[in-house]
Amino acid sequence: MVGSNKVINGGGGFHHVAIKVGDFDKTITFYTELLGFQARLTWGEGDGRGALLDTGDGNYLEVFAGGLVGTKPSGGFFHIALRTDDVDGLIERVRQAGAEITTEPKDAIIQGEVPTPIRIAFFNGPDGESIELFTCTGENQL
């Protein structure tokens, strides 16, 4: 605001990540029934449908209909990372649901200023999106 002492910045954290999918209904079912997200808002019809799904911590996955079917090409969007306290248990639920596991659960260490041990796994979502399951296993909790 001009003439105001109010500081405006983008440091409020992520609100949502958006994906455009070929099979809207299958994607909504996958994220809500398998991963436990909650549909907070839906709108539109046909290829104009959309939904905001609460991931469990007030951040959202926004899903739009009208996308291409199949695995998505890599580019600016690389993957979605979801926090979980049980990478192994959740990857088994995902496997049982028929999702393609692209990286089995494994331990790694992010070699930053503070070495941070993590456990991760990757799989493809119902519309080909790459999804990471992520947990910090040491003192440095991200």
PyMOL commands that place a pseudoatom at each C-alpha (Angstrom):
pseudoatom trace, name=CA, resn=MET, resi=1, chain=A, elem=C, hetatm=0, pos=[0.000, 0.000, 0.000]
pseudoatom trace, name=CA, resn=VAL, resi=2, chain=A, elem=C, hetatm=0, pos=[1.323, 3.388, -0.893]
pseudoatom trace, name=CA, resn=GLY, resi=3, chain=A, elem=C, hetatm=0, pos=[1.868, 5.581, 2.126]
pseudoatom trace, name=CA, resn=SER, resi=4, chain=A, elem=C, hetatm=0, pos=[1.390, 2.718, 4.571]
pseudoatom trace, name=CA, resn=ASN, resi=5, chain=A, elem=C, hetatm=0, pos=[3.851, 1.266, 7.060]
pseudoatom trace, name=CA, resn=LYS, resi=6, chain=A, elem=C, hetatm=0, pos=[2.432, -2.210, 6.443]
pseudoatom trace, name=CA, resn=VAL, resi=7, chain=A, elem=C, hetatm=0, pos=[5.016, -4.670, 5.097]
pseudoatom trace, name=CA, resn=ILE, resi=8, chain=A, elem=C, hetatm=0, pos=[3.716, -7.019, 2.427]
pseudoatom trace, name=CA, resn=ASN, resi=9, chain=A, elem=C, hetatm=0, pos=[5.711, -10.138, 1.617]
pseudoatom trace, name=CA, resn=GLY, resi=10, chain=A, elem=C, hetatm=0, pos=[5.319, -13.682, 0.366]
pseudoatom trace, name=CA, resn=GLY, resi=11, chain=A, elem=C, hetatm=0, pos=[6.593, -15.356, 3.522]
pseudoatom trace, name=CA, resn=GLY, resi=12, chain=A, elem=C, hetatm=0, pos=[3.281, -16.897, 4.529]
pseudoatom trace, name=CA, resn=GLY, resi=13, chain=A, elem=C, hetatm=0, pos=[4.129, -20.347, 3.200]
pseudoatom trace, name=CA, resn=PHE, resi=14, chain=A, elem=C, hetatm=0, pos=[2.573, -22.376, 0.414]
pseudoatom trace, name=CA, resn=HIS, resi=15, chain=A, elem=C, hetatm=0, pos=[-1.179, -22.282, 0.010]
pseudoatom trace, name=CA, resn=HIS, resi=16, chain=A, elem=C, hetatm=0, pos=[-1.428, -24.915, -2.730]
pseudoatom trace, name=CA, resn=VAL, resi=17, chain=A, elem=C, hetatm=0, pos=[0.213, -26.825, -5.543]
pseudoatom trace, name=CA, resn=ALA, resi=18, chain=A, elem=C, hetatm=0, pos=[-1.958, -27.333, -8.626]
pseudoatom trace, name=CA, resn=ILE, resi=19, chain=A, elem=C, hetatm=0, pos=[-2.105, -30.224, -11.069]
pseudoatom trace, name=CA, resn=LYS, resi=20, chain=A, elem=C, hetatm=0, pos=[-4.182, -30.684, -14.227]
pseudoatom trace, name=CA, resn=VAL, resi=21, chain=A, elem=C, hetatm=0, pos=[-5.370, -34.261, -14.714]
pseudoatom trace, name=CA, resn=GLY, resi=22, chain=A, elem=C, hetatm=0, pos=[-6.958, -36.421, -17.398]
pseudoatom trace, name=CA, resn=ASP, resi=23, chain=A, elem=C, hetatm=0, pos=[-9.137, -38.436, -14.993]
pseudoatom trace, name=CA, resn=PHE, resi=24, chain=A, elem=C, hetatm=0, pos=[-10.561, -36.012, -12.451]
pseudoatom trace, name=CA, resn=ASP, resi=25, chain=A, elem=C, hetatm=0, pos=[-12.800, -38.457, -10.551]
pseudoatom trace, name=CA, resn=LYS, resi=26, chain=A, elem=C, hetatm=0, pos=[-10.097, -41.115, -10.197]
pseudoatom trace, name=CA, resn=THR, resi=27, chain=A, elem=C, hetatm=0, pos=[-7.621, -38.494, -8.965]
pseudoatom trace, name=CA, resn=ILE, resi=28, chain=A, elem=C, hetatm=0, pos=[-10.022, -37.056, -6.370]
pseudoatom trace, name=CA, resn=THR, resi=29, chain=A, elem=C, hetatm=0, pos=[-10.846, -40.562, -5.111]
pseudoatom trace, name=CA, resn=PHE, resi=30, chain=A, elem=C, hetatm=0, pos=[-7.132, -41.462, -4.896]
pseudoatom trace, name=CA, resn=TYR, resi=31, chain=A, elem=C, hetatm=0, pos=[-6.146, -38.422, -2.852]
pseudoatom trace, name=CA, resn=THR, resi=32, chain=A, elem=C, hetatm=0, pos=[-9.192, -38.450, -0.563]
pseudoatom trace, name=CA, resn=GLU, resi=33, chain=A, elem=C, hetatm=0, pos=[-9.833, -42.145, 0.031]
pseudoatom trace, name=CA, resn=LEU, resi=34, chain=A, elem=C, hetatm=0, pos=[-6.253, -43.489, -0.114]
pseudoatom trace, name=CA, resn=LEU, resi=35, chain=A, elem=C, hetatm=0, pos=[-4.152, -40.588, 1.163]
pseudoatom trace, name=CA, resn=GLY, resi=36, chain=A, elem=C, hetatm=0, pos=[-6.744, -39.021, 3.470]
pseudoatom trace, name=CA, resn=PHE, resi=37, chain=A, elem=C, hetatm=0, pos=[-6.934, -35.521, 1.971]
pseudoatom trace, name=CA, resn=GLN, resi=38, chain=A, elem=C, hetatm=0, pos=[-10.212, -33.663, 2.524]
pseudoatom trace, name=CA, resn=ALA, resi=39, chain=A, elem=C, hetatm=0, pos=[-12.124, -31.973, -0.278]
pseudoatom trace, name=CA, resn=ARG, resi=40, chain=A, elem=C, hetatm=0, pos=[-12.710, -28.443, 0.984]
pseudoatom trace, name=CA, resn=LEU, resi=41, chain=A, elem=C, hetatm=0, pos=[-14.072, -26.830, -2.173]
pseudoatom trace, name=CA, resn=THR, resi=42, chain=A, elem=C, hetatm=0, pos=[-15.168, -28.123, -5.570]
pseudoatom trace, name=CA, resn=TRP, resi=43, chain=A, elem=C, hetatm=0, pos=[-16.492, -26.249, -8.585]
pseudoatom trace, name=CA, resn=GLY, resi=44, chain=A, elem=C, hetatm=0, pos=[-17.372, -26.428, -12.271]
pseudoatom trace, name=CA, resn=GLU, resi=45, chain=A, elem=C, hetatm=0, pos=[-18.475, -29.076, -14.726]
pseudoatom trace, name=CA, resn=GLY, resi=46, chain=A, elem=C, hetatm=0, pos=[-16.754, -31.325, -17.278]
pseudoatom trace, name=CA, resn=ASP, resi=47, chain=A, elem=C, hetatm=0, pos=[-13.265, -30.132, -18.168]
pseudoatom trace, name=CA, resn=GLY, resi=48, chain=A, elem=C, hetatm=0, pos=[-13.949, -26.990, -16.110]
pseudoatom trace, name=CA, resn=ARG, resi=49, chain=A, elem=C, hetatm=0, pos=[-14.053, -28.904, -12.819]
pseudoatom trace, name=CA, resn=GLY, resi=50, chain=A, elem=C, hetatm=0, pos=[-11.699, -28.107, -10.004]
pseudoatom trace, name=CA, resn=ALA, resi=51, chain=A, elem=C, hetatm=0, pos=[-11.162, -28.965, -6.352]
pseudoatom trace, name=CA, resn=LEU, resi=52, chain=A, elem=C, hetatm=0, pos=[-9.083, -27.802, -3.404]
pseudoatom trace, name=CA, resn=LEU, resi=53, chain=A, elem=C, hetatm=0, pos=[-8.001, -30.768, -1.289]
pseudoatom trace, name=CA, resn=ASP, resi=54, chain=A, elem=C, hetatm=0, pos=[-6.633, -30.090, 2.206]
pseudoatom trace, name=CA, resn=THR, resi=55, chain=A, elem=C, hetatm=0, pos=[-3.478, -32.175, 2.635]
pseudoatom trace, name=CA, resn=GLY, resi=56, chain=A, elem=C, hetatm=0, pos=[-3.940, -32.274, 6.404]
pseudoatom trace, name=CA, resn=ASP, resi=57, chain=A, elem=C, hetatm=0, pos=[-2.039, -29.203, 7.537]
pseudoatom trace, name=CA, resn=GLY, resi=58, chain=A, elem=C, hetatm=0, pos=[-3.907, -26.363, 5.858]
pseudoatom trace, name=CA, resn=ASN, resi=59, chain=A, elem=C, hetatm=0, pos=[-1.923, -26.626, 2.617]
pseudoatom trace, name=CA, resn=TYR, resi=60, chain=A, elem=C, hetatm=0, pos=[-3.831, -27.673, -0.460]
pseudoatom trace, name=CA, resn=LEU, resi=61, chain=A, elem=C, hetatm=0, pos=[-3.519, -29.726, -3.597]
pseudoatom trace, name=CA, resn=GLU, resi=62, chain=A, elem=C, hetatm=0, pos=[-5.596, -28.036, -6.286]
pseudoatom trace, name=CA, resn=VAL, resi=63, chain=A, elem=C, hetatm=0, pos=[-6.837, -30.444, -8.961]
pseudoatom trace, name=CA, resn=PHE, resi=64, chain=A, elem=C, hetatm=0, pos=[-8.132, -29.302, -12.347]
pseudoatom trace, name=CA, resn=ALA, resi=65, chain=A, elem=C, hetatm=0, pos=[-9.878, -31.452, -14.972]
pseudoatom trace, name=CA, resn=GLY, resi=66, chain=A, elem=C, hetatm=0, pos=[-9.029, -31.227, -18.671]
pseudoatom trace, name=CA, resn=GLY, resi=67, chain=A, elem=C, hetatm=0, pos=[-5.423, -32.424, -18.563]
pseudoatom trace, name=CA, resn=LEU, resi=68, chain=A, elem=C, hetatm=0, pos=[-3.674, -34.987, -20.700]
pseudoatom trace, name=CA, resn=VAL, resi=69, chain=A, elem=C, hetatm=0, pos=[-3.937, -38.665, -19.783]
pseudoatom trace, name=CA, resn=GLY, resi=70, chain=A, elem=C, hetatm=0, pos=[-0.719, -40.517, -18.897]
pseudoatom trace, name=CA, resn=THR, resi=71, chain=A, elem=C, hetatm=0, pos=[2.653, -39.820, -17.346]
pseudoatom trace, name=CA, resn=LYS, resi=72, chain=A, elem=C, hetatm=0, pos=[3.468, -36.129, -17.389]
pseudoatom trace, name=CA, resn=PRO, resi=73, chain=A, elem=C, hetatm=0, pos=[6.616, -34.818, -19.058]
pseudoatom trace, name=CA, resn=SER, resi=74, chain=A, elem=C, hetatm=0, pos=[9.233, -33.458, -16.684]
pseudoatom trace, name=CA, resn=GLY, resi=75, chain=A, elem=C, hetatm=0, pos=[9.765, -29.753, -16.717]
pseudoatom trace, name=CA, resn=GLY, resi=76, chain=A, elem=C, hetatm=0, pos=[9.321, -26.964, -14.201]
pseudoatom trace, name=CA, resn=PHE, resi=77, chain=A, elem=C, hetatm=0, pos=[7.136, -29.190, -12.024]
pseudoatom trace, name=CA, resn=PHE, resi=78, chain=A, elem=C, hetatm=0, pos=[9.186, -32.106, -10.695]
pseudoatom trace, name=CA, resn=HIS, resi=79, chain=A, elem=C, hetatm=0, pos=[7.146, -33.818, -7.951]
pseudoatom trace, name=CA, resn=ILE, resi=80, chain=A, elem=C, hetatm=0, pos=[4.831, -33.320, -4.989]
pseudoatom trace, name=CA, resn=ALA, resi=81, chain=A, elem=C, hetatm=0, pos=[6.358, -34.224, -1.604]
pseudoatom trace, name=CA, resn=LEU, resi=82, chain=A, elem=C, hetatm=0, pos=[3.977, -35.312, 1.158]
pseudoatom trace, name=CA, resn=ARG, resi=83, chain=A, elem=C, hetatm=0, pos=[4.917, -35.490, 4.835]
pseudoatom trace, name=CA, resn=THR, resi=84, chain=A, elem=C, hetatm=0, pos=[4.167, -38.743, 6.587]
pseudoatom trace, name=CA, resn=ASP, resi=85, chain=A, elem=C, hetatm=0, pos=[5.330, -40.363, 9.807]
pseudoatom trace, name=CA, resn=ASP, resi=86, chain=A, elem=C, hetatm=0, pos=[5.263, -43.818, 8.146]
pseudoatom trace, name=CA, resn=VAL, resi=87, chain=A, elem=C, hetatm=0, pos=[6.835, -43.904, 4.681]
pseudoatom trace, name=CA, resn=ASP, resi=88, chain=A, elem=C, hetatm=0, pos=[6.901, -47.716, 4.624]
pseudoatom trace, name=CA, resn=GLY, resi=89, chain=A, elem=C, hetatm=0, pos=[3.320, -48.199, 5.746]
pseudoatom trace, name=CA, resn=LEU, resi=90, chain=A, elem=C, hetatm=0, pos=[1.915, -45.631, 3.343]
pseudoatom trace, name=CA, resn=ILE, resi=91, chain=A, elem=C, hetatm=0, pos=[3.908, -46.926, 0.373]
pseudoatom trace, name=CA, resn=GLU, resi=92, chain=A, elem=C, hetatm=0, pos=[2.391, -50.371, 1.014]
pseudoatom trace, name=CA, resn=ARG, resi=93, chain=A, elem=C, hetatm=0, pos=[-1.138, -48.869, 0.970]
pseudoatom trace, name=CA, resn=VAL, resi=94, chain=A, elem=C, hetatm=0, pos=[-0.271, -47.126, -2.284]
pseudoatom trace, name=CA, resn=ARG, resi=95, chain=A, elem=C, hetatm=0, pos=[1.176, -50.353, -3.734]
pseudoatom trace, name=CA, resn=GLN, resi=96, chain=A, elem=C, hetatm=0, pos=[-1.966, -52.301, -2.757]
pseudoatom trace, name=CA, resn=ALA, resi=97, chain=A, elem=C, hetatm=0, pos=[-4.038, -49.668, -4.560]
pseudoatom trace, name=CA, resn=GLY, resi=98, chain=A, elem=C, hetatm=0, pos=[-2.092, -50.453, -7.752]
pseudoatom trace, name=CA, resn=ALA, resi=99, chain=A, elem=C, hetatm=0, pos=[0.108, -47.358, -7.996]
pseudoatom trace, name=CA, resn=GLU, resi=100, chain=A, elem=C, hetatm=0, pos=[3.484, -47.668, -9.716]
pseudoatom trace, name=CA, resn=ILE, resi=101, chain=A, elem=C, hetatm=0, pos=[6.285, -47.455, -7.127]
pseudoatom trace, name=CA, resn=THR, resi=102, chain=A, elem=C, hetatm=0, pos=[9.214, -45.657, -8.773]
pseudoatom trace, name=CA, resn=THR, resi=103, chain=A, elem=C, hetatm=0, pos=[11.591, -45.581, -5.763]
pseudoatom trace, name=CA, resn=GLU, resi=104, chain=A, elem=C, hetatm=0, pos=[11.240, -48.033, -2.884]
pseudoatom trace, name=CA, resn=PRO, resi=105, chain=A, elem=C, hetatm=0, pos=[11.561, -46.627, 0.654]
pseudoatom trace, name=CA, resn=LYS, resi=106, chain=A, elem=C, hetatm=0, pos=[15.127, -45.677, 1.442]
pseudoatom trace, name=CA, resn=ASP, resi=107, chain=A, elem=C, hetatm=0, pos=[17.146, -43.700, 3.953]
pseudoatom trace, name=CA, resn=ALA, resi=108, chain=A, elem=C, hetatm=0, pos=[19.230, -40.753, 2.825]
pseudoatom trace, name=CA, resn=ILE, resi=109, chain=A, elem=C, hetatm=0, pos=[20.989, -37.760, 4.344]
pseudoatom trace, name=CA, resn=ILE, resi=110, chain=A, elem=C, hetatm=0, pos=[20.546, -34.258, 3.020]
pseudoatom trace, name=CA, resn=GLN, resi=111, chain=A, elem=C, hetatm=0, pos=[24.103, -32.919, 3.252]
pseudoatom trace, name=CA, resn=GLY, resi=112, chain=A, elem=C, hetatm=0, pos=[23.339, -29.316, 4.118]
pseudoatom trace, name=CA, resn=GLU, resi=113, chain=A, elem=C, hetatm=0, pos=[24.609, -26.976, 6.819]
pseudoatom trace, name=CA, resn=VAL, resi=114, chain=A, elem=C, hetatm=0, pos=[23.072, -29.426, 9.260]
pseudoatom trace, name=CA, resn=PRO, resi=115, chain=A, elem=C, hetatm=0, pos=[23.155, -33.024, 7.952]
pseudoatom trace, name=CA, resn=THR, resi=116, chain=A, elem=C, hetatm=0, pos=[19.525, -34.133, 7.933]
pseudoatom trace, name=CA, resn=PRO, resi=117, chain=A, elem=C, hetatm=0, pos=[18.603, -37.838, 7.821]
pseudoatom trace, name=CA, resn=ILE, resi=118, chain=A, elem=C, hetatm=0, pos=[15.391, -38.591, 5.950]
pseudoatom trace, name=CA, resn=ARG, resi=119, chain=A, elem=C, hetatm=0, pos=[13.340, -41.547, 4.725]
pseudoatom trace, name=CA, resn=ILE, resi=120, chain=A, elem=C, hetatm=0, pos=[11.699, -41.237, 1.311]
pseudoatom trace, name=CA, resn=ALA, resi=121, chain=A, elem=C, hetatm=0, pos=[9.870, -43.181, -1.383]
pseudoatom trace, name=CA, resn=PHE, resi=122, chain=A, elem=C, hetatm=0, pos=[8.356, -42.196, -4.734]
pseudoatom trace, name=CA, resn=PHE, resi=123, chain=A, elem=C, hetatm=0, pos=[5.356, -43.375, -6.720]
pseudoatom trace, name=CA, resn=ASN, resi=124, chain=A, elem=C, hetatm=0, pos=[3.186, -42.211, -9.600]
pseudoatom trace, name=CA, resn=GLY, resi=125, chain=A, elem=C, hetatm=0, pos=[-0.249, -40.871, -8.786]
pseudoatom trace, name=CA, resn=PRO, resi=126, chain=A, elem=C, hetatm=0, pos=[-3.340, -41.877, -10.709]
pseudoatom trace, name=CA, resn=ASP, resi=127, chain=A, elem=C, hetatm=0, pos=[-2.732, -39.323, -13.454]
pseudoatom trace, name=CA, resn=GLY, resi=128, chain=A, elem=C, hetatm=0, pos=[1.020, -39.909, -13.803]
pseudoatom trace, name=CA, resn=GLU, resi=129, chain=A, elem=C, hetatm=0, pos=[2.156, -37.228, -11.350]
pseudoatom trace, name=CA, resn=SER, resi=130, chain=A, elem=C, hetatm=0, pos=[5.307, -38.020, -9.363]
pseudoatom trace, name=CA, resn=ILE, resi=131, chain=A, elem=C, hetatm=0, pos=[4.686, -38.135, -5.589]
pseudoatom trace, name=CA, resn=GLU, resi=132, chain=A, elem=C, hetatm=0, pos=[7.327, -38.365, -2.864]
pseudoatom trace, name=CA, resn=LEU, resi=133, chain=A, elem=C, hetatm=0, pos=[6.648, -39.597, 0.656]
pseudoatom trace, name=CA, resn=PHE, resi=134, chain=A, elem=C, hetatm=0, pos=[8.988, -37.788, 3.051]
pseudoatom trace, name=CA, resn=THR, resi=135, chain=A, elem=C, hetatm=0, pos=[9.892, -37.911, 6.729]
pseudoatom trace, name=CA, resn=CYS, resi=136, chain=A, elem=C, hetatm=0, pos=[12.812, -36.558, 8.708]
pseudoatom trace, name=CA, resn=THR, resi=137, chain=A, elem=C, hetatm=0, pos=[14.305, -39.261, 10.914]
pseudoatom trace, name=CA, resn=GLY, resi=138, chain=A, elem=C, hetatm=0, pos=[16.760, -37.207, 12.967]
pseudoatom trace, name=CA, resn=GLU, resi=139, chain=A, elem=C, hetatm=0, pos=[16.777, -34.148, 15.178]
pseudoatom trace, name=CA, resn=ASN, resi=140, chain=A, elem=C, hetatm=0, pos=[16.578, -31.604, 12.328]
pseudoatom trace, name=CA, resn=GLN, resi=141, chain=A, elem=C, hetatm=0, pos=[12.871, -31.696, 11.472]
pseudoatom trace, name=CA, resn=LEU, resi=142, chain=A, elem=C, hetatm=0, pos=[11.978, -29.942, 8.227]
for i in range(1, 142): cmd.bond("trace and resi %d" % i, "trace and resi %d" % (i + 1))
show_as sticks, trace
zoom trace
